[in-house]
Amino acid sequence: MIELILDIAKSLKLMVVAEGVENGDQLEFLKGHGCEMVQGYYFSKPVPAEDFEKLAFGEK
């Protein structure tokens, strides 16, 4: 199902964000099938915007 969704999105020139990535195997599968944007607990638990800025851009 995921492969089909990614293929359809690619043919329609749509950007896909895969949500809920929790481990390296899932990440590698998605990358291997052309999904370039992912999010999930594999990278970080949900955080408030202020904390995200610190994580993403360093301490201010």
PDB file of N, CA, C, O and CB in Angstrom:
ATOM      1  N   MET A   1       0.826  -1.182   0.000  1.00  0.00           N
ATOM      2  CA  MET A   1       0.000   0.000   0.000  1.00  0.00           C
ATOM      3  C   MET A   1       0.879   1.258   0.000  1.00  0.00           C
ATOM      4  O   MET A   1       0.612   2.207  -0.737  1.00  0.00           O
ATOM      5  CB  MET A   1      -0.944  -0.009   1.211  1.00  0.00           C
ATOM      6  N   ILE A   2       1.908   1.257   0.816  1.00  0.00           N
ATOM      7  CA  ILE A   2       2.788   2.426   0.895  1.00  0.00           C
ATOM      8  C   ILE A   2       3.474   2.669  -0.446  1.00  0.00           C
ATOM      9  O   ILE A   2       3.573   3.807  -0.905  1.00  0.00           O
ATOM     10  CB  ILE A   2       3.841   2.241   2.009  1.00  0.00           C
ATOM     11  N   GLU A   3       3.944   1.599  -1.065  1.00  0.00           N
ATOM     12  CA  GLU A   3       4.600   1.740  -2.367  1.00  0.00           C
ATOM     13  C   GLU A   3       3.643   2.345  -3.383  1.00  0.00           C
ATOM     14  O   GLU A   3       4.043   3.204  -4.169  1.00  0.00           O
ATOM     15  CB  GLU A   3       5.116   0.378  -2.866  1.00  0.00           C
ATOM     16  N   LEU A   4       2.391   1.914  -3.382  1.00  0.00           N
ATOM     17  CA  LEU A   4       1.393   2.434  -4.306  1.00  0.00           C
ATOM     18  C   LEU A   4       1.150   3.919  -4.063  1.00  0.00           C
ATOM     19  O   LEU A   4       1.099   4.704  -5.010  1.00  0.00           O
ATOM     20  CB  LEU A   4       0.084   1.655  -4.171  1.00  0.00           C
ATOM     21  N   ILE A   5       1.001   4.303  -2.812  1.00  0.00           N
ATOM     22  CA  ILE A   5       0.786   5.713  -2.473  1.00  0.00           C
ATOM     23  C   ILE A   5       1.962   6.555  -2.942  1.00  0.00           C
ATOM     24  O   ILE A   5       1.768   7.621  -3.526  1.00  0.00           O
ATOM     25  CB  ILE A   5       0.579   5.885  -0.954  1.00  0.00           C
ATOM     26  N   LEU A   6       3.171   6.091  -2.694  1.00  0.00           N
ATOM     27  CA  LEU A   6       4.345   6.843  -3.124  1.00  0.00           C
ATOM     28  C   LEU A   6       4.425   6.936  -4.641  1.00  0.00           C
ATOM     29  O   LEU A   6       4.793   7.983  -5.173  1.00  0.00           O
ATOM     30  CB  LEU A   6       5.609   6.202  -2.577  1.00  0.00           C
ATOM     31  N   ASP A   7       4.088   5.862  -5.347  1.00  0.00           N
ATOM     32  CA  ASP A   7       4.096   5.882  -6.812  1.00  0.00           C
ATOM     33  C   ASP A   7       3.064   6.863  -7.365  1.00  0.00           C
ATOM     34  O   ASP A   7       3.353   7.615  -8.296  1.00  0.00           O
ATOM     35  CB  ASP A   7       3.828   4.479  -7.362  1.00  0.00           C
ATOM     36  N   ILE A   8       1.859   6.853  -6.791  1.00  0.00           N
ATOM     37  CA  ILE A   8       0.815   7.779  -7.238  1.00  0.00           C
ATOM     38  C   ILE A   8       1.236   9.220  -6.982  1.00  0.00           C
ATOM     39  O   ILE A   8       1.100  10.077  -7.856  1.00  0.00           O
ATOM     40  CB  ILE A   8      -0.518   7.481  -6.527  1.00  0.00           C
ATOM     41  N   ALA A   9       1.746   9.483  -5.788  1.00  0.00           N
ATOM     42  CA  ALA A   9       2.184  10.839  -5.455  1.00  0.00           C
ATOM     43  C   ALA A   9       3.278  11.298  -6.399  1.00  0.00           C
ATOM     44  O   ALA A   9       3.271  12.445  -6.845  1.00  0.00           O
ATOM     45  CB  ALA A   9       2.677  10.908  -4.010  1.00  0.00           C
ATOM     46  N   LYS A  10       4.212  10.421  -6.706  1.00  0.00           N
ATOM     47  CA  LYS A  10       5.306  10.773  -7.609  1.00  0.00           C
ATOM     48  C   LYS A  10       4.765  11.097  -9.003  1.00  0.00           C
ATOM     49  O   LYS A  10       5.198  12.067  -9.624  1.00  0.00           O
ATOM     50  CB  LYS A  10       6.336   9.626  -7.685  1.00  0.00           C
ATOM     51  N   SER A  11       3.826  10.293  -9.494  1.00  0.00           N
ATOM     52  CA  SER A  11       3.274  10.538 -10.832  1.00  0.00           C
ATOM     53  C   SER A  11       2.482  11.843 -10.879  1.00  0.00           C
ATOM     54  O   SER A  11       2.385  12.471 -11.933  1.00  0.00           O
ATOM     55  CB  SER A  11       2.377   9.370 -11.260  1.00  0.00           C
ATOM     56  N   LEU A  12       1.919  12.253  -9.750  1.00  0.00           N
ATOM     57  CA  LEU A  12       1.184  13.516  -9.669  1.00  0.00           C
ATOM     58  C   LEU A  12       2.067  14.684  -9.242  1.00  0.00           C
ATOM     59  O   LEU A  12       1.592  15.808  -9.074  1.00  0.00           O
ATOM     60  CB  LEU A  12       0.030  13.377  -8.705  1.00  0.00           C
ATOM     61  N   LYS A  13       3.364  14.402  -9.067  1.00  0.00           N
ATOM     62  CA  LYS A  13       4.333  15.412  -8.636  1.00  0.00           C
ATOM     63  C   LYS A  13       3.935  16.064  -7.308  1.00  0.00           C
ATOM     64  O   LYS A  13       4.035  17.278  -7.135  1.00  0.00           O
ATOM     65  CB  LYS A  13       4.481  16.482  -9.711  1.00  0.00           C
ATOM     66  N   LEU A  14       3.480  15.214  -6.375  1.00  0.00           N
ATOM     67  CA  LEU A  14       3.107  15.660  -5.037  1.00  0.00           C
ATOM     68  C   LEU A  14       4.207  15.328  -4.044  1.00  0.00           C
ATOM     69  O   LEU A  14       4.914  14.332  -4.193  1.00  0.00           O
ATOM     70  CB  LEU A  14       1.783  15.020  -4.601  1.00  0.00           C
ATOM     71  N   MET A  15       4.343  16.169  -3.034  1.00  0.00           N
ATOM     72  CA  MET A  15       5.280  15.907  -1.958  1.00  0.00           C
ATOM     73  C   MET A  15       4.584  15.043  -0.910  1.00  0.00           C
ATOM     74  O   MET A  15       3.433  15.291  -0.552  1.00  0.00           O
ATOM     75  CB  MET A  15       5.807  17.233  -1.336  1.00  0.00           C
ATOM     76  N   VAL A  16       5.283  14.042  -0.431  1.00  0.00           N
ATOM     77  CA  VAL A  16       4.732  13.142   0.576  1.00  0.00           C
ATOM     78  C   VAL A  16       5.538  13.279   1.858  1.00  0.00           C
ATOM     79  O   VAL A  16       6.768  13.298   1.828  1.00  0.00           O
ATOM     80  CB  VAL A  16       4.736  11.672   0.077  1.00  0.00           C
ATOM     81  N   VAL A  17       4.842  13.373   2.981  1.00  0.00           N
ATOM     82  CA  VAL A  17       5.478  13.335   4.298  1.00  0.00           C
ATOM     83  C   VAL A  17       4.959  12.091   4.997  1.00  0.00           C
ATOM     84  O   VAL A  17       3.766  11.988   5.283  1.00  0.00           O
ATOM     85  CB  VAL A  17       5.180  14.643   5.141  1.00  0.00           C
ATOM     86  N   ALA A  18       5.839  11.154   5.272  1.00  0.00           N
ATOM     87  CA  ALA A  18       5.460   9.947   5.996  1.00  0.00           C
ATOM     88  C   ALA A  18       5.515  10.241   7.491  1.00  0.00           C
ATOM     89  O   ALA A  18       6.544  10.675   8.009  1.00  0.00           O
ATOM     90  CB  ALA A  18       6.390   8.750   5.626  1.00  0.00           C
ATOM     91  N   GLU A  19       4.420  10.004   8.167  1.00  0.00           N
ATOM     92  CA  GLU A  19       4.348  10.242   9.601  1.00  0.00           C
ATOM     93  C   GLU A  19       4.426   8.925  10.354  1.00  0.00           C
ATOM     94  O   GLU A  19       4.069   7.871   9.827  1.00  0.00           O
ATOM     95  CB  GLU A  19       3.061  10.993   9.964  1.00  0.00           C
ATOM     96  N   GLY A  20       4.891   8.996  11.579  1.00  0.00           N
ATOM     97  CA  GLY A  20       4.892   7.829  12.442  1.00  0.00           C
ATOM     98  C   GLY A  20       6.102   6.924  12.293  1.00  0.00           C
ATOM     99  O   GLY A  20       6.044   5.751  12.660  1.00  0.00           O
ATOM    100  N   VAL A  21       7.198   7.452  11.761  1.00  0.00           N
ATOM    101  CA  VAL A  21       8.411   6.641  11.615  1.00  0.00           C
ATOM    102  C   VAL A  21       9.002   6.411  13.002  1.00  0.00           C
ATOM    103  O   VAL A  21       9.334   7.359  13.713  1.00  0.00           O
ATOM    104  CB  VAL A  21       9.456   7.336  10.666  1.00  0.00           C
ATOM    105  N   GLU A  22       9.127   5.142  13.375  1.00  0.00           N
ATOM    106  CA  GLU A  22       9.565   4.810  14.728  1.00  0.00           C
ATOM    107  C   GLU A  22      10.873   4.047  14.796  1.00  0.00           C
ATOM    108  O   GLU A  22      11.428   3.873  15.881  1.00  0.00           O
ATOM    109  CB  GLU A  22       8.517   4.020  15.402  1.00  0.00           C
ATOM    110  N   ASN A  23      11.385   3.581  13.641  1.00  0.00           N
ATOM    111  CA  ASN A  23      12.652   2.849  13.695  1.00  0.00           C
ATOM    112  C   ASN A  23      13.405   2.952  12.369  1.00  0.00           C
ATOM    113  O   ASN A  23      12.861   3.398  11.359  1.00  0.00           O
ATOM    114  CB  ASN A  23      12.403   1.374  14.046  1.00  0.00           C
ATOM    115  N   GLY A  24      14.639   2.537  12.399  1.00  0.00           N
ATOM    116  CA  GLY A  24      15.508   2.639  11.239  1.00  0.00           C
ATOM    117  C   GLY A  24      15.043   1.816  10.052  1.00  0.00           C
ATOM    118  O   GLY A  24      15.231   2.225   8.907  1.00  0.00           O
ATOM    119  N   ASP A  25      14.440   0.663  10.306  1.00  0.00           N
ATOM    120  CA  ASP A  25      13.932  -0.168   9.209  1.00  0.00           C
ATOM    121  C   ASP A  25      12.834   0.554   8.433  1.00  0.00           C
ATOM    122  O   ASP A  25      12.804   0.511   7.203  1.00  0.00           O
ATOM    123  CB  ASP A  25      13.400  -1.503   9.751  1.00  0.00           C
ATOM    124  N   GLN A  26      11.938   1.212   9.153  1.00  0.00           N
ATOM    125  CA  GLN A  26      10.875   1.968   8.493  1.00  0.00           C
ATOM    126  C   GLN A  26      11.474   3.111   7.680  1.00  0.00           C
ATOM    127  O   GLN A  26      11.066   3.354   6.544  1.00  0.00           O
ATOM    128  CB  GLN A  26       9.867   2.514   9.529  1.00  0.00           C
ATOM    129  N   LEU A  27      12.440   3.806   8.264  1.00  0.00           N
ATOM    130  CA  LEU A  27      13.088   4.911   7.562  1.00  0.00           C
ATOM    131  C   LEU A  27      13.764   4.433   6.286  1.00  0.00           C
ATOM    132  O   LEU A  27      13.602   5.050   5.234  1.00  0.00           O
ATOM    133  CB  LEU A  27      14.108   5.591   8.468  1.00  0.00           C
ATOM    134  N   GLU A  28      14.510   3.354   6.363  1.00  0.00           N
ATOM    135  CA  GLU A  28      15.204   2.827   5.191  1.00  0.00           C
ATOM    136  C   GLU A  28      14.230   2.368   4.112  1.00  0.00           C
ATOM    137  O   GLU A  28      14.478   2.574   2.924  1.00  0.00           O
ATOM    138  CB  GLU A  28      16.108   1.674   5.593  1.00  0.00           C
ATOM    139  N   PHE A  29      13.120   1.747   4.518  1.00  0.00           N
ATOM    140  CA  PHE A  29      12.102   1.335   3.555  1.00  0.00           C
ATOM    141  C   PHE A  29      11.571   2.542   2.802  1.00  0.00           C
ATOM    142  O   PHE A  29      11.493   2.535   1.574  1.00  0.00           O
ATOM    143  CB  PHE A  29      10.953   0.597   4.259  1.00  0.00           C
ATOM    144  N   LEU A  30      11.205   3.579   3.548  1.00  0.00           N
ATOM    145  CA  LEU A  30      10.642   4.777   2.928  1.00  0.00           C
ATOM    146  C   LEU A  30      11.655   5.456   2.007  1.00  0.00           C
ATOM    147  O   LEU A  30      11.322   5.839   0.886  1.00  0.00           O
ATOM    148  CB  LEU A  30      10.171   5.758   4.002  1.00  0.00           C
ATOM    149  N   LYS A  31      12.882   5.603   2.482  1.00  0.00           N
ATOM    150  CA  LYS A  31      13.918   6.213   1.648  1.00  0.00           C
ATOM    151  C   LYS A  31      14.155   5.395   0.381  1.00  0.00           C
ATOM    152  O   LYS A  31      14.339   5.953  -0.701  1.00  0.00           O
ATOM    153  CB  LYS A  31      15.226   6.353   2.437  1.00  0.00           C
ATOM    154  N   GLY A  32      14.150   4.080   0.523  1.00  0.00           N
ATOM    155  CA  GLY A  32      14.367   3.195  -0.605  1.00  0.00           C
ATOM    156  C   GLY A  32      13.263   3.239  -1.645  1.00  0.00           C
ATOM    157  O   GLY A  32      13.449   2.823  -2.789  1.00  0.00           O
ATOM    158  N   HIS A  33      12.111   3.751  -1.232  1.00  0.00           N
ATOM    159  CA  HIS A  33      10.982   3.859  -2.159  1.00  0.00           C
ATOM    160  C   HIS A  33      10.704   5.307  -2.546  1.00  0.00           C
ATOM    161  O   HIS A  33       9.624   5.628  -3.043  1.00  0.00           O
ATOM    162  CB  HIS A  33       9.734   3.243  -1.541  1.00  0.00           C
ATOM    163  N   GLY A  34      11.680   6.176  -2.317  1.00  0.00           N
ATOM    164  CA  GLY A  34      11.587   7.547  -2.814  1.00  0.00           C
ATOM    165  C   GLY A  34      10.897   8.546  -1.919  1.00  0.00           C
ATOM    166  O   GLY A  34      10.637   9.670  -2.347  1.00  0.00           O
ATOM    167  N   CYS A  35      10.591   8.176  -0.688  1.00  0.00           N
ATOM    168  CA  CYS A  35       9.985   9.132   0.233  1.00  0.00           C
ATOM    169  C   CYS A  35      11.099   9.952   0.876  1.00  0.00           C
ATOM    170  O   CYS A  35      11.971   9.413   1.557  1.00  0.00           O
ATOM    171  CB  CYS A  35       9.119   8.407   1.319  1.00  0.00           C
ATOM    172  N   GLU A  36      11.055  11.253   0.649  1.00  0.00           N
ATOM    173  CA  GLU A  36      12.145  12.113   1.101  1.00  0.00           C
ATOM    174  C   GLU A  36      11.857  12.868   2.389  1.00  0.00           C
ATOM    175  O   GLU A  36      12.778  13.410   3.001  1.00  0.00           O
ATOM    176  CB  GLU A  36      12.473  13.087   0.037  1.00  0.00           C
ATOM    177  N   MET A  37      10.602  12.913   2.812  1.00  0.00           N
ATOM    178  CA  MET A  37      10.263  13.649   4.029  1.00  0.00           C
ATOM    179  C   MET A  37       9.548  12.712   5.000  1.00  0.00           C
ATOM    180  O   MET A  37       8.557  12.070   4.652  1.00  0.00           O
ATOM    181  CB  MET A  37       9.376  14.890   3.703  1.00  0.00           C
ATOM    182  N   VAL A  38      10.069  12.649   6.217  1.00  0.00           N
ATOM    183  CA  VAL A  38       9.500  11.767   7.234  1.00  0.00           C
ATOM    184  C   VAL A  38       9.507  12.466   8.584  1.00  0.00           C
ATOM    185  O   VAL A  38      10.269  13.405   8.813  1.00  0.00           O
ATOM    186  CB  VAL A  38      10.280  10.436   7.309  1.00  0.00           C
ATOM    187  N   GLN A  39       8.653  11.995   9.463  1.00  0.00           N
ATOM    188  CA  GLN A  39       8.670  12.482  10.839  1.00  0.00           C
ATOM    189  C   GLN A  39       8.195  11.365  11.742  1.00  0.00           C
ATOM    190  O   GLN A  39       7.519  10.436  11.300  1.00  0.00           O
ATOM    191  CB  GLN A  39       7.784  13.753  11.008  1.00  0.00           C
ATOM    192  N   GLY A  40       8.550  11.462  13.001  1.00  0.00           N
ATOM    193  CA  GLY A  40       8.107  10.459  13.956  1.00  0.00           C
ATOM    194  C   GLY A  40       9.028  10.356  15.148  1.00  0.00           C
ATOM    195  O   GLY A  40      10.018  11.079  15.254  1.00  0.00           O
ATOM    196  N   TYR A  41       8.689   9.447  16.046  1.00  0.00           N
ATOM    197  CA  TYR A  41       9.434   9.262  17.287  1.00  0.00           C
ATOM    198  C   TYR A  41      10.876   8.810  17.060  1.00  0.00           C
ATOM    199  O   TYR A  41      11.715   8.932  17.953  1.00  0.00           O
ATOM    200  CB  TYR A  41       8.726   8.260  18.156  1.00  0.00           C
ATOM    201  N   TYR A  42      11.162   8.292  15.873  1.00  0.00           N
ATOM    202  CA  TYR A  42      12.543   7.899  15.575  1.00  0.00           C
ATOM    203  C   TYR A  42      13.475   9.106  15.707  1.00  0.00           C
ATOM    204  O   TYR A  42      14.642   8.961  16.071  1.00  0.00           O
ATOM    205  CB  TYR A  42      12.643   7.292  14.150  1.00  0.00           C
ATOM    206  N   PHE A  43      12.955  10.279  15.410  1.00  0.00           N
ATOM    207  CA  PHE A  43      13.754  11.500  15.450  1.00  0.00           C
ATOM    208  C   PHE A  43      13.557  12.276  16.741  1.00  0.00           C
ATOM    209  O   PHE A  43      14.523  12.774  17.320  1.00  0.00           O
ATOM    210  CB  PHE A  43      13.414  12.380  14.272  1.00  0.00           C
ATOM    211  N   SER A  44      12.308  12.384  17.198  1.00  0.00           N
ATOM    212  CA  SER A  44      12.023  13.153  18.407  1.00  0.00           C
ATOM    213  C   SER A  44      10.574  12.939  18.825  1.00  0.00           C
ATOM    214  O   SER A  44       9.698  12.723  17.987  1.00  0.00           O
ATOM    215  CB  SER A  44      12.307  14.657  18.182  1.00  0.00           C
ATOM    216  N   LYS A  45      10.337  13.001  20.110  1.00  0.00           N
ATOM    217  CA  LYS A  45       8.954  13.039  20.586  1.00  0.00           C
ATOM    218  C   LYS A  45       8.396  14.423  20.253  1.00  0.00           C
ATOM    219  O   LYS A  45       9.172  15.340  19.986  1.00  0.00           O
ATOM    220  CB  LYS A  45       8.861  12.734  22.139  1.00  0.00           C
ATOM    221  N   PRO A  46       7.072  14.599  20.261  1.00  0.00           N
ATOM    222  CA  PRO A  46       6.518  15.934  20.020  1.00  0.00           C
ATOM    223  C   PRO A  46       7.040  16.928  21.056  1.00  0.00           C
ATOM    224  O   PRO A  46       7.126  16.616  22.244  1.00  0.00           O
ATOM    225  CB  PRO A  46       4.975  15.893  20.051  1.00  0.00           C
ATOM    226  N   VAL A  47       7.382  18.111  20.596  1.00  0.00           N
ATOM    227  CA  VAL A  47       7.902  19.154  21.490  1.00  0.00           C
ATOM    228  C   VAL A  47       7.219  20.485  21.164  1.00  0.00           C
ATOM    229  O   VAL A  47       6.779  20.694  20.033  1.00  0.00           O
ATOM    230  CB  VAL A  47       9.457  19.284  21.356  1.00  0.00           C
ATOM    231  N   PRO A  48       7.129  21.381  22.144  1.00  0.00           N
ATOM    232  CA  PRO A  48       6.590  22.720  21.886  1.00  0.00           C
ATOM    233  C   PRO A  48       7.455  23.462  20.860  1.00  0.00           C
ATOM    234  O   PRO A  48       8.634  23.149  20.694  1.00  0.00           O
ATOM    235  CB  PRO A  48       6.504  23.532  23.201  1.00  0.00           C
ATOM    236  N   ALA A  49       6.872  24.430  20.185  1.00  0.00           N
ATOM    237  CA  ALA A  49       7.569  25.173  19.127  1.00  0.00           C
ATOM    238  C   ALA A  49       8.892  25.769  19.618  1.00  0.00           C
ATOM    239  O   ALA A  49       9.895  25.734  18.906  1.00  0.00           O
ATOM    240  CB  ALA A  49       6.670  26.288  18.592  1.00  0.00           C
ATOM    241  N   GLU A  50       8.888  26.310  20.827  1.00  0.00           N
ATOM    242  CA  GLU A  50      10.110  26.935  21.348  1.00  0.00           C
ATOM    243  C   GLU A  50      11.235  25.899  21.474  1.00  0.00           C
ATOM    244  O   GLU A  50      12.388  26.179  21.148  1.00  0.00           O
ATOM    245  CB  GLU A  50       9.836  27.598  22.724  1.00  0.00           C
ATOM    246  N   ASP A  51      10.886  24.720  21.946  1.00  0.00           N
ATOM    247  CA  ASP A  51      11.886  23.660  22.094  1.00  0.00           C
ATOM    248  C   ASP A  51      12.353  23.157  20.735  1.00  0.00           C
ATOM    249  O   ASP A  51      13.522  22.811  20.567  1.00  0.00           O
ATOM    250  CB  ASP A  51      11.320  22.499  22.917  1.00  0.00           C
ATOM    251  N   PHE A  52      11.433  23.114  19.756  1.00  0.00           N
ATOM    252  CA  PHE A  52      11.808  22.681  18.416  1.00  0.00           C
ATOM    253  C   PHE A  52      12.849  23.622  17.826  1.00  0.00           C
ATOM    254  O   PHE A  52      13.820  23.174  17.216  1.00  0.00           O
ATOM    255  CB  PHE A  52      10.575  22.610  17.506  1.00  0.00           C
ATOM    256  N   GLU A  53      12.649  24.921  18.004  1.00  0.00           N
ATOM    257  CA  GLU A  53      13.607  25.887  17.488  1.00  0.00           C
ATOM    258  C   GLU A  53      14.995  25.645  18.074  1.00  0.00           C
ATOM    259  O   GLU A  53      15.997  25.738  17.364  1.00  0.00           O
ATOM    260  CB  GLU A  53      13.144  27.312  17.796  1.00  0.00           C
ATOM    261  N   LYS A  54      15.054  25.336  19.358  1.00  0.00           N
ATOM    262  CA  LYS A  54      16.344  25.052  19.991  1.00  0.00           C
ATOM    263  C   LYS A  54      16.969  23.793  19.418  1.00  0.00           C
ATOM    264  O   LYS A  54      18.175  23.751  19.171  1.00  0.00           O
ATOM    265  CB  LYS A  54      16.180  24.910  21.503  1.00  0.00           C
ATOM    266  N   LEU A  55      16.145  22.751  19.203  1.00  0.00           N
ATOM    267  CA  LEU A  55      16.650  21.503  18.632  1.00  0.00           C
ATOM    268  C   LEU A  55      17.134  21.695  17.203  1.00  0.00           C
ATOM    269  O   LEU A  55      18.197  21.203  16.825  1.00  0.00           O
ATOM    270  CB  LEU A  55      15.572  20.431  18.672  1.00  0.00           C
ATOM    271  N   ALA A  56      16.350  22.411  16.419  1.00  0.00           N
ATOM    272  CA  ALA A  56      16.628  22.551  14.994  1.00  0.00           C
ATOM    273  C   ALA A  56      17.735  23.554  14.700  1.00  0.00           C
ATOM    274  O   ALA A  56      18.552  23.341  13.804  1.00  0.00           O
ATOM    275  CB  ALA A  56      15.379  22.958  14.272  1.00  0.00           C
ATOM    276  N   PHE A  57      17.760  24.655  15.461  1.00  0.00           N
ATOM    277  CA  PHE A  57      18.662  25.760  15.121  1.00  0.00           C
ATOM    278  C   PHE A  57      19.705  26.061  16.190  1.00  0.00           C
ATOM    279  O   PHE A  57      20.500  26.990  16.046  1.00  0.00           O
ATOM    280  CB  PHE A  57      17.862  26.993  14.863  1.00  0.00           C
ATOM    281  N   GLY A  58      19.701  25.290  17.237  1.00  0.00           N
ATOM    282  CA  GLY A  58      20.673  25.516  18.316  1.00  0.00           C
ATOM    283  C   GLY A  58      20.137  26.505  19.338  1.00  0.00           C
ATOM    284  O   GLY A  58      19.162  27.217  19.097  1.00  0.00           O
ATOM    285  N   GLU A  59      20.793  26.526  20.463  1.00  0.00           N
ATOM    286  CA  GLU A  59      20.399  27.409  21.578  1.00  0.00           C
ATOM    287  C   GLU A  59      20.575  28.857  21.173  1.00  0.00           C
ATOM    288  O   GLU A  59      21.578  29.211  20.554  1.00  0.00           O
ATOM    289  CB  GLU A  59      21.230  27.106  22.853  1.00  0.00           C
ATOM    290  N   LYS A  60      19.606  29.704  21.516  1.00  0.00           N
ATOM    291  CA  LYS A  60      19.694  31.156  21.230  1.00  0.00           C
ATOM    292  C   LYS A  60      19.950  31.914  22.498  1.00  0.00           C
ATOM    293  O   LYS A  60      20.057  33.141  22.474  1.00  0.00           O
ATOM    294  CB  LYS A  60      18.406  31.679  20.560  1.00  0.00           C
TER     295      LYS A  60
END
